Amino acid sequence: MFNPSRADARRFFFETWGKYRSRAPLEGLERTAIEIILLHSEHQVLLDDPQRNLDRDFSPESGAVNPFLHLSLHLAIAEQLSIDQPHGISAAYRELARRAASEHDALHVLLDCLGEVVWRAQRERAPPDEAAYLGCIRRGLR
């Protein structure tokens, strides 16, 4: 099973951004990643400087958003939506997108829910709770 390190995940975003900027062809997951990166202009300057940002810490205590975590959660959600896993997430997202100011705002509801479920799973040393995840998303529909 593929289990990238923090540096591997960050390199993927740096390399994808570099390929896009140099107009090199993108493959597979890079195409999805670049769509996400283009939605986040606030993170693009960070991706221009891999040397400085590969090992940089973004601690919650400092109030800093971890852009790599944010982009990675977006990538995970894109995959979940493409295969409707957990079952029902695609329909819930479509309903959120219909009601939200933008599709990106709707994605952020999913992102917040996924982040919470992953954090809880890590804290409890348990698998992510699919029912809690979908429940959180449905609460976003209210």
Long-range contacts (C-beta under 8 A, 24 or more apart in sequence): 6-68, 7-54, 7-55, 9-68, 9-72, 10-50, 10-53, 10-54, 10-68, 11-50, 11-54, 13-37, 13-47, 13-68, 13-71, 14-47, 14-50, 14-53, 14-54, 17-44, 17-47, 17-48, 18-47, 18-50, 21-48, 29-75, 32-75, 32-78, 32-79, 33-71, 33-75, 35-78, 36-71, 36-74, 36-75, 36-78, 37-71, 39-74, 39-104, 40-67, 40-70, 40-71, 42-67, 43-67, 43-70, 43-71, 69-115, 70-111, 73-111, 73-114, 73-115, 74-107, 74-111, 76-114, 77-107, 77-110, 77-111, 77-114, 80-110, 86-130, 86-133, 86-134, 88-134, 89-134, 89-137, 92-134, 92-137, 92-138, 92-141, 93-137, 95-141, 96-137, 96-140, 96-141, 99-141, 109-137, 109-140, 110-137, 110-140, 112-136, 112-140, 113-137, 113-140
